[in-house]
C-alpha cells in the first residue's frame, strides 16, 4: 500500500510504503506529483518504507516511464527505513545522481528526516 503523508511545504511529496503497490495507487501518486509540478519548479520526496512488497506489473510499467520523464523535477529525497539495502541504495544514488540529494534515515530519526527534507 502507498499512503500519502502531508507536509505544509508544497514542494514535498510525502508517502508511506507498506506492502504491495497497485496500479491505482501509483497513478494517484503520479497525478499528485504532476499537479504539484504545475505550482513548483522542483519537488522533494519524503518516503517511509515499512514493508516493501510487490508492485503490480501494470503499476511497474506505468512507474518506469514516469520516473524517467520526471527525473530532473526532484532535488531531494529522504528515505526512512530500517532496511540496510535501502541505506546502501541511498548512498549510491546520492553519488550517481548528484543533482538529487538523497539521504537515508532510520525510523528512530524520523524527526531528523523531516527536518532535513524541509531545510
N, C-alpha and C positions, 0 to 999 in steps of 0.2 A: 504494500500500500504506500501511496505517496500522499502526504498531507502537507498543507501549507502552514508555515509559521509567519505570522505578520510582524513586520517591522515598521516603525514610524518613518524611517528613512526610505524614501520612494525608490532609491537605487538598489535596494536589497531584495532579492528573491530568497525567501526562507522556506525550507522544506525538511520533512522528516521522511526517511525511507524506513519502512518496517515490513519487510516481506516482499512478495512479488509485486510487479507493476503492470497495470493493464493498459491497453491502447487508450481507453477513455482518460485515464489519469495522465498519461504522457501528453495527450492532445490538450487537456486542460492546462497543464504546466506550460507548454509552448505558447498557447493562446495568451496566457498571463504575461509571459516574457515579451511577446510581440506587442502587447498592449502597453507594457511599461516602457518599451523602447520608443514608442511614439512620443513620450514625455522626457525621457532621459537618454543621454548620449551613450553612457557606459553603465553597465549593471554589475552588481556584486552578488555572489551566491553564498548562502549560509546553508549547509546541509548537515543534518544529524542523521547518521546511518546506524540504525539499531540492528536490524537484521536485513542483510542483502539477499533478497530472494530472486527468483527467476522473473525475467521480463517476458511478457507475451511476445511471440515472434513479430506480430504486426507492430507492436509498440517499439521493438528494437529497430525495425526497418524505418519507422517514422522518425525515431530519435536521431539516428546517424546523420542523415542529410541536414536536419535542423541544427545539430551541433556544428557541422561544418559551415553552414550558412551564417551562424551567429557567433562563431569563434571570436572574432575581433570585437564583439559587443560587450565582452566581460573584462573587468580589470582586477577583480579579487575573488578568491574562493576560500572559505573557511570550511574545513571538513572536520566534523566532530564524530569520533568513533573510537571504539576500543579494539578495532581490528588492526593488527600490526601491518598487514599488507597494504592497507589504505594509508597508513603513515608513510610507508616507503613510496607508494604511488604519489602522494602529495609532494614529497621531497624531489622525486624525479620530475614531476610535472612542473614544479617551480623552476627547475634548471632548464628543462627542454623548451618550455614556453615562457620566456622571460617577460612577455607582455602582460601576463596574468600572474599576480602574486597569489601563491597557493600555500596554505598553512594548515597543518593538522593539529587537532586538539583532542584530548581525552574528554570523556563525559564529566570528569571531575573539574574540568576547566571550561565549562560551558560559558560562564560569565566572561572569561578572558576572550573566548572565541567571539562572542557577541560584541565585546568592546573593540576588538581588533577589526571586525568587518565594518563597523561604523566609523572607524578612525580615518 
